[in-house]
């Protein structure tokens, strides 16, 4: 679900992972027609980093 959000509404996805300032910057980037593709790619990359951070955090708790 978050992956679809990252592709279609990249700025909103940043808010779901707890990065509101990146979300605002991404929204400004997405408002330009040329900036939508880089915003979507950045959002997908940030989502993958978030998932990796979550896995590391779970492993360290054990």
GUGUKOL-757040 format. One line per field, with one value per residue: residue number from 1; residue in three letters; x, y, z of N, C-alpha, C, O, CB in turn. Coordinates in pm, whole numbers, plus 50000, padded with zeros to 5 digits. Each point is the difference from the previous one (the first is absolute). Glycine has a CB too. Layout:
N
i	[NUM:...]
aa	[ALA:...]
nx	[X:...]
ny	[Y:...]
nz	[Z:...]
cax	[X:...]
cay	[Y:...]
caz	[Z:...]
cx	[X:...]
cy	[Y:...]
cz	[Z:...]
ox	[X:...]
oy	[Y:...]
oz	[Z:...]
cbx	[X:...]
cby	[Y:...]
cbz	[Z:...]
// end
This chain:
62
i	[1:2:3:4:5:6:7:8:9:10:11:12:13:14:15:16:17:18:19:20:21:22:23:24:25:26:27:28:29:30:31:32:33:34:35:36:37:38:39:40:41:42:43:44:45:46:47:48:49:50:51:52:53:54:55:56:57:58:59:60:61:62]
aa	[UNK:UNK:UNK:UNK:UNK:UNK:UNK:UNK:UNK:UNK:UNK:UNK:UNK:UNK:UNK:UNK:UNK:UNK:UNK:UNK:UNK:UNK:UNK:UNK:UNK:UNK:UNK:UNK:UNK:UNK:UNK:UNK:UNK:UNK:UNK:UNK:UNK:UNK:UNK:UNK:UNK:UNK:UNK:UNK:UNK:UNK:UNK:UNK:UNK:UNK:UNK:UNK:UNK:UNK:UNK:UNK:UNK:UNK:UNK:UNK:UNK:UNK]
nx	[50082:50284:50004:49745:50125:50260:49823:49809:50151:50369:49844:49865:50281:50104:49743:50072:50302:49900:50044:49765:50268:49949:49696:50096:50200:49775:49807:50222:50039:49693:49975:50183:49801:50291:49890:49828:50276:50137:49735:50018:50305:49963:49775:50172:50239:49814:49890:50292:50068:49740:50087:50290:49884:49820:50248:50164:49764:49973:50310:49999:49754:50196]
ny	[49881:50126:49925:50181:50236:50005:50054:50230:50189:50026:50167:49740:49847:50235:49947:49682:50064:50245:50222:50264:50080:49781:50111:50286:49895:49826:50255:50153:49751:49981:50311:49899:49836:49940:49899:49732:49858:50110:49931:49696:49970:50114:49788:49743:50098:50031:49700:49877:50163:49886:49700:50045:50118:49742:49802:50158:49990:49686:49957:50175:49829:49734]
nz	[50000:49963:49683:49948:50170:49816:49735:50093:50210:49929:50215:50129:50036:50199:50185:50021:50120:50237:49723:50128:49843:49773:49975:49920:49780:49860:49965:49839:49805:49927:49897:49743:49794:50112:50296:49887:49968:50261:50168:49918:50074:50290:50069:49934:50186:50253:49973:50016:50267:50145:49958:50122:50268:50046:49986:50218:50210:49991:50050:50270:50136:49992]
cax	[49918:50087:50069:49909:49996:50127:50004:49896:49999:50128:50011:49920:50070:50099:49931:49968:50120:50049:50094:49912:50071:50026:49871:49971:50092:49957:49879:50043:50062:49897:49911:50048:49976:50128:50042:49923:50076:50101:49934:49954:50118:50052:49908:50019:50130:49984:49922:50087:50088:49917:49980:50129:50018:49909:50056:50117:49950:49946:50110:50074:49919:50010]
cay	[50119:50117:50013:50071:50137:50062:50027:50093:50117:49986:50087:49945:49883:50046:50024:49871:49942:50089:50100:50105:50104:49942:49998:50134:50027:49914:50060:50112:49941:49934:50099:50025:49882:49928:49952:49888:49875:49993:49990:49861:49916:50031:49944:49855:49976:50026:49890:49882:50029:49989:49858:49948:50048:49924:49865:50011:50027:49875:49906:50044:49976:49858]
caz	[50000:50005:49872:49911:50049:49964:49856:49956:50088:50072:50117:50109:50052:50097:50127:50062:50060:50103:49949:49949:49925:49868:49934:49949:49888:49889:49945:49915:49881:49920:49937:49864:49916:49985:50129:50050:49988:50105:50130:50015:50020:50132:50096:49999:50065:50143:50054:50014:50113:50120:50025:50046:50137:50085:50015:50087:50134:50053:50025:50118:50119:50038]
cx	[50087:50075:49912:49989:50127:50006:49901:49991:50128:50010:49925:50071:50106:49936:49969:50122:50066:50104:49922:50073:50037:49871:49963:50090:49960:49873:50035:50063:49894:49907:50046:49981:50127:50041:49925:50079:50112:49939:49954:50118:50060:49912:50013:50131:49989:49919:50085:50097:49924:49979:50128:50026:49911:50053:50120:49956:49942:50110:50078:49922:50013:50123]
cy	[50126:50020:50074:50147:50075:50037:50109:50127:49999:50084:49943:49880:50041:50026:49868:49935:50096:50101:50117:50109:49951:49994:50135:50035:49918:50055:50116:49949:49939:50099:50042:49871:49917:49936:49879:49870:49994:49988:49858:49906:50020:49936:49848:49965:50020:49889:49875:50018:49984:49852:49935:50041:49923:49859:50001:50022:49875:49901:50040:49980:49856:49972]
cz	[50000:49869:49899:50040:49961:49852:49962:50083:50085:50126:50119:50063:50103:50136:50071:50063:50099:49955:49939:49920:49859:49920:49941:49881:49878:49936:49909:49871:49909:49931:49861:49920:49988:50132:50052:49996:50104:50140:50027:50024:50138:50108:50009:50068:50151:50066:50018:50116:50131:50036:50051:50144:50097:50024:50093:50145:50065:50034:50125:50129:50050:50078]
ox	[49973:50032:50049:49994:49995:50065:50033:49966:49995:50056:50046:49986:50023:50062:49999:49985:50111:50085:49993:49943:49995:50001:49948:49954:50007:49984:49942:49978:50009:49939:49920:50014:49995:50069:50039:49998:50012:50056:50015:49993:50039:50052:49997:50007:50052:50028:49986:50029:50054:50011:49996:50047:50041:49990:50015:50057:50023:49990:50047:50060:49976:50023]
oy	[50095:50113:50087:50089:50117:50097:50090:50106:49975:49955:50016:49977:49927:49978:49996:49916:49973:50039:50012:50052:50076:50017:50008:50058:50049:49991:50015:50057:50012:49965:50050:49891:49877:49898:49942:49924:49898:49933:49949:49912:49903:49949:49944:49904:49919:49962:49930:49905:49948:49962:49915:49919:49970:49949:49910:49941:49975:49929:49913:49989:49973:49885]
oz	[49927:49963:49928:49915:49964:49963:49923:49947:50120:50100:50114:50121:50096:50104:50123:50090:50048:50080:49878:49903:49903:49878:49889:49902:49887:49878:49892:49893:49878:49898:49922:50054:50004:50000:50101:50097:50068:50086:50111:50085:50066:50099:50110:50076:50077:50114:50100:50072:50098:50116:50088:50080:50112:50112:50082:50092:50118:50099:50074:50108:50118:50040]
cbx	[49847:49992:50079:49878:49860:50045:50036:49912:49749:50046:49977:49805:49937:50072:49903:49833:49923:49867:50182:49911:50094:50191:49982:49973:50178:50120:49929:50060:50200:50073:50023:50155:49827:50001:50024:49796:49934:50095:49912:49810:50006:50044:49847:49859:50067:49983:49810:49953:50082:49873:49828:50040:50018:49817:49906:50080:49929:49805:49968:50054:49865:49852]
cby	[49778:49854:49700:49698:49809:49773:49673:49698:50027:49998:50180:50102:49954:50122:50215:50056:49892:49782:49809:49903:50017:49848:49812:50012:50001:49810:49915:50084:49943:49843:50030:50285:50248:50262:50286:50191:50095:50201:50290:50137:50107:50267:50246:50076:50156:50285:50165:50053:50210:50256:50079:50088:50257:50185:50032:50152:50260:50109:50041:50177:50202:50054]
cbz	[50193:50283:50118:50045:50228:50219:50037:49972:49887:49683:49735:49765:49686:49710:49782:49746:49745:50072:50078:50291:50314:50215:50266:50329:50276:50236:50312:50312:50254:50257:50305:50026:49868:49818:49944:49828:49687:49769:49870:49767:49689:49813:49844:49711:49714:49843:49790:49681:49760:49826:49735:49685:49800:49800:49689:49717:49813:49768:49680:49748:49803:49760]
// end
